[in-house]
């Protein structure tokens, strides 16, 4: 690792003495001639970009001679591309033509960070998403972002997938689509399996790490994913992507659009199907989805309706695979079978399945769910200085998961024991369905004010309402007792109202020095069925008021170099289980995060390589995420007999992230990022069940690592274009060991792993009805690494203390082959 860091430092060393020319310019409103402040100016395919200053000016210094393509974007203006042949210092004038706002664009921009907010973020472009997209779930398309670790229950990236950023799981990552919250109101999770092939309708994604800027929905406690769906295309189109690969994986989609009709109207759509048998036995997925949008784009007013839906059926692989099958040997497996008294078909399943083992064998052990989203966006440009965008939204989700249960107690379902002759039967095999039926609706808004080149202010927020019904049914039982068809053995509703308002201000004190302020007020009101202090299950209420301030500063050393820093506070309420499986006396407190970010962004021209420009892009940031009352599992049983999460008074994450890209002439790019983190809990008390004595044993730990927080995460990508139309990329990712719990016990770890992928895309254009043909090949895990990316652990005392580890093994070498057509 030390040698690798030295090599990276050498590659990215800013040899500015070799630089030759300056490319500068000024971006203005074509009609009025006024400067456009904050326009994004990028060198296409170079990974290099700047924002215009107070007078609309931009500059790239020390560029080698060559041909460059400038891409300029500014909210409310048509994008512009300028080709430049650089042979001497060059100064450009770039006039921009106003155009109607995208109906959702103001809300999206209102919740995004930029180079003047002092925060840490990564923008993932549509081009990058398309290059990575072979039909795997959206988390897998973000795997190259710093500090990101992904995993798949089924092992191959289709079905239930997970993502962690800086060690924080999806329940602590705020996700929005066009500014609309996507996180489940109760669990705070996001189930990307309900949004299959959604990436095929995405314009771009911004990943904010840390608290980030104010947004809508649940508070960000590790990161935010800000997703924007496709913008309108001016020309009509029809496209299809088709993928086939290992484990009988298929993806088929069609995308179509009218282009702008009469310069005012546009309609776009997508239909998709994804199916896979999964790497893990029986972990199949059958996923269907659609996306549709229709919009009116006037001179000052735009209206856009968006709907998308996903329907999934996945065979469950939630149980995981015993450690003996993933990292052990035959003796370890036999010991596991013996100590757990496993017999019959279950024993045979363990002995014959290998690392692809799935605990579930009932033929309909499936998860079945559909989620429909509706968004209506309206934007209006009152005047050049003032614009507004608002949205109404509604999400309807419904479905169930079905389970076979062996020898469950009838009493657990409110049923009397069954008397057969002289025998009283207290347990039964049964099949049950656990249902969730919910509605989520509300409104978001953003008002943006830019009176001059120095000031940009935003007033935004949202009101959201959630109503969820949770209930369970027994659909078959060997001994049915007094049950009737479709009897509900539990039935409870929950309602939650989430309101927030935020104000943001960007102000340029000088052309180089910018300050940022952001204050959010968020209120939460939650009604739920839970235990009171007398042990009765009654409807209760919890309310919170959170104030989340954020401040930032950025300083432009020169147009291509910037320093920044920020301080932000985030607060977050407990999740559903924390409320329903506790009493008011044992209920946990809300969590608070104080986040400091500081960093540097810069672009360098290093030299020429065979007459072609050699450019480098570098980002370096350090962070401290200091938690108060972070909620973690300790194994402790509370006053209603549940294993719920406990507030830990003091814990923190701190680290450094380095990201760099090196443009090697016109046909090769090397990018890398390296993340080091030090995550600690100051004091952790573990509780272990003692089955012999019927109580719990407490173990105390000081300064232990936080679970699922690897010290090192690195990604590297080398992409070359050896032939016209052919792009080949090698991707290599390393993740150091992770602990399965907070005890820092080396017998409870996910071992370190290294995974390499190969990707090929060949594109050829035609001057006919068929405009483009693209062939793609993705070889995942090319070195055939046998690894796991997620897992869990539990311990108990039965004579000795016994620990059982379970993992979710990832697929060995596998491939996906795609064919894309554009008409």
Steps between C-alpha positions, in 0.01 A plus 500: 500500500786741579653441157163548337449836674845615393423402140167684503665809647764491230239466224295792629794728582415844360785562257372843413829606349415283199171685441474713188181694430199656670142448383269760652171664422181666617150347506216746442128523428481523120209747503607733782877456504495457878749259661374159614645423841543135600474351151668158474781490243662162434760361264316208342647154573772659715330472840581869552257781575465846657221741589486854371584779742327825590554649152410179315867422439671163496854384436697180442869566545807321370337287232719326244424579137220293357133488406251541785122489531340737750158411640311782674182454707294748701155462652237650269726512192557264210825300544781608269798316353804689366791337312838669558830437325750627753833623361540815710335671796134523402213707638142410402161663516227244570148645462222274632144488369221498765260208486204382706598335826472126540199458725690309768836666457456784750407261781793275412746790497356631826600182681840457334847611598737690273855627522390797715320304775817372669377140507634168369318359199542295182294548184434187295406595145256331264793389287665328798171336605440369147853355476451307827139395445454134403179460701640461851334698779581869537744459795734303273519796260636715787774259602777730367398790729741556794420309823226289338459126571216300339359152556235268360289242686475284186868555428489647148363853536139424406226483764560627850818710502655727759732799510711652776674837478767571762365195683143637519228274361202601287284589804743787563527610136246756381367414152292734284377479140441847351498634856229252613591278801540128426603366843227302675349724767511234772809286436695781323618239249494507121430176313651540155346164404173696477660726235644250248691649204429850634852606402390481135280806565750704704666820383762518775560430869671711761648314798551729799711347777435599860202715600518694173255779420138514614272268311155344535414180684685321779819661628827406334726325748765370264424632156233612252413367155340776296361344180367693203299323231551558130457847356309560181668410172445729203490218241271199487666168585447129556756282677531153645755328724514124540730313737564132559748347741593254770234345723246537220495877547295699249428868454277635225381855467362741244526879530323749282424869473329748274760774526369855526166536322436856380785600726273464804403138572693177552420145608746228604462142618673175594390141552739255668523141611786343698518135602777297665538165673759658732837366607360369830275194464137588424573874548310585183359838400217592265488879468285725281489877478394798294576872480292765326517878486313768315566870511413847381793740468396861459709815493456558873292209626559125481281212615627143509327181611716200588392152601708190556425164651676180596356156569723232646490139602820377660572168665634578845869469577489706819617227737859495375753220480681349802866593532606136459374499139651838406840496672521163676554132420317169539591472869366851571177411321455179697559688826232754399254218422571321828470800735174612334349148489423527127346188347315368197445714191658806665819304567505373140455857372804613699716210384423535129460873431848641560540877526184550291293358787154644566331416829152535348363201307123561495417556132318833551724660762471827310478873543225661288468876479394779266567869539347772279634857497324810365661845480358826363758776467419864423758773455466867419753769423354817656793711385867438418583532870218288643383148414271252671441128478254287688398136487215282615576132550331174592647154553290188544673185625348162574616143533603217727765242565401137542670262742484136599540463878570169673373430855384851582308542823126538443495752784725734298208536257231543762375145445399241757680170525346217300374189681514178298376207707707501818776713347522880522687659207666835573705546179436472131662534160342789314534740207451867570498826308612828650346798321582866461252734334597865504435844355752784492410841365591864535647810340847648453599848392799721429523874439834622365610864499809639326486882506864543397817309423599473867185367664301182445225415751258208523191446711374142484339219687234231503192366676460122484246259645535123538225250583606137532311183581693199636320167533562127486295204374531124541420347162560136601562313825542132577290559814277804439344519848222761501636704209292600198610578147670839473498550877759761596722393788629853529364823359632848568511831322747785515482862393788742467518866402833651401533875441813696423594847383851614414673818390834503318721792409813510283685832513827600333693732728759541225554336163696230683334468841150350530294427811201272540227483764217248531243457775235229503208461740347151494207368702389136527176366644456121518196296612560127548384191685746415778541397862427742781672481840241249621574262211175576317515534121332834425525780246763754604657819367854634471588849381832668422621843395848514347712803412775419253744787432776486237772747408773481238781698344696458178803686367613494137879501496464542124218387270620139496589466870274531803506451876176441691369421849160453662328421828156339510262354758253221428233343723310179440208328672502124587353250252177300531638203696657735754151630579283189472732261690553719805306692762520876565743416783739301279445689174825633354576868447551663163851510350708808424795540264747787483697490178814689400626478140809666354672446170669604180401473133739564215582439137847482353655488158802273537657466159444363152502134407572439130370849432179445699405682822575328833254634759439419866202560726544472879263515798617456858277534805505423870192453716383454858152360569438525874189316624300552816264216598571294189270196496667157479411141584652379827313170551326637808140391563274788600193511724271341239742217417629646173856537368485867408763759424662701778629857505878520520593838654818566300626362170663643192624445147801686370698450187662620181382451141721551194362490146697560183468464126776509241422561135766321296463666162173457311463123536570404860384607846615374839286582804548400859361570843622399840309531825643449848271515802538460874156426651471453874250447782636643824323249727306193388318250723422164339227276644519123436214257575592237755278203413608301805407764758223677309652845526756714315873555544635850446840568339653848492717635214682832466587679174383225266449531123147556374353199321511489117754783484812390309815700561584505128288510185670557164381495141700531179390515138709503184299566184655494154369544147728284282271526197242750389175414675657245736541581869661252738520550876660310786349571843665390824353543848645416841321498836687431823355279773176600669365403840155341519425666834643769722724281718803513265528124540716341228281189502209712374621662181438529128848426362662752266442447131618624160281480191586577138253551215547537124263705287484536121266717295514525120287760326446546128283766336285477187339755272171315475195412705736327742717782632722306738588146600683433827640168621607464861672239715547516876712233670446528873753367752745412225751353749233269646529638854296303755376771733205635695402867528241483779402284794384484860598331827351393831641335810362299790628309802433129524788367703746708299424820314410408143500743207318436175595710194290515185599654168358595161749348253547691177518339158824361365601587142191581294408700193230721348473553123290787362369622165367855466321653203414865441258611229 
